[in-house]
Amino acid sequence: MYYNGDMPDETDQPAPPGAHRSTIERLETLRVETSRAAKLAAELDRAVATLAKQVPRLEAAPRQVLDSVKHLRDLASKVAGAPNVEPALDGLEEAARAAEGRAAARFGTALAATLARLLPEGPELKPTDNGFACGAIRIVIDAAAGRAQVEFARRTVLRGLALDPEAVGEATARFLGDLEIPPFDPDVFLRHLSAAYALGVTAANRAPGELVDILAFFGHLAWEMQSEGFRRDPSAKRFKDYPLFRFAHDLARLRASRRFEVGGRKLELEVAVHDRAYGRSLWVPDEKGGGSYFQAIGLR
């Protein structure tokens, strides 16, 4: 018997479902990896170009150069076959760090002159690891963002200041001036402390004379520092803000006044032990520019 049509070719037959699934999956993985490598290579190219543009401005923007150097190294470690970037970066990081140090020194010199003019009786400005200190004030600078913030008694009080010595000095002087208003009366403050302590020992189920947690006590003191009108009829418009940094300042002023007795009892502050200091205590500055963390307060 003869067949005049074409004989079927086995190679034309469709492959059974799933016959090449593993191969397709490997190819898809390869495609994804190739695409990722191409994107990383393109990003590496852009990083090199960006750094080349930043180097001439190293003295004005050293932090940008340092960040770009780190970014370039990170990318180069991820790109297969990437050239060794270290020869091109040789000495650049060191030069940028030196420039950053010079910029911080220039800022500090100008800031010191501004504060000496605005606060002639104020403490000397001293460098710290991340900025400068002026008594209980800490000025933390962020060169990368071109911003500064002011801390008082280890708490941030001013944020987002432009990294300009005149602006930072004026904001600092204004804050310190506002901190002294109204004038401090140790006897009045001691009466507020005594009333707050009475509330604190009751709330903590403690006996009179026992110490209470200083941050819990602060809540009662903030209430006692309000006006009589507010305590009779609390409302937002009558509320007078009494933040923790002001409490720390008032305690510092009280200690400087050497007045500790009220109603026949004496104020006692318990120094925080190391494992309880973080988040559960209050830093109170002293007259020498230092200070201590306190974790409990009482009247005995």
Buried (B, 14 or more C-beta within 10 A) or exposed (E): EEEEEEEEEEEEEEEEEEEEEEEEEEEEEEEEEEEEBEEBBEBBEEBBEEBEEBEEEBBEBBBBBBBBBEBBBEBBEEBEEBEEBEEEBEEBBEBBBEBBEEBBEEBBEBBBBBBBEBBEEBBEBEEEEEBBBBBBBBBBBBBEEEBBBBBBBBEEBBEEBEBBBBBBBBBBBEBBEEBEEEEBEBEEBBBBBBBBBBBBBEEBEBEEEBBBBBBBBBEBBBBBBBEEEBEEEEEEEEEEEBEBBBBBBBBBBBBEBEBBEBEEBEBBBBEBEEEEBEEBBBBBBEEEBEBBBBBBBBBE
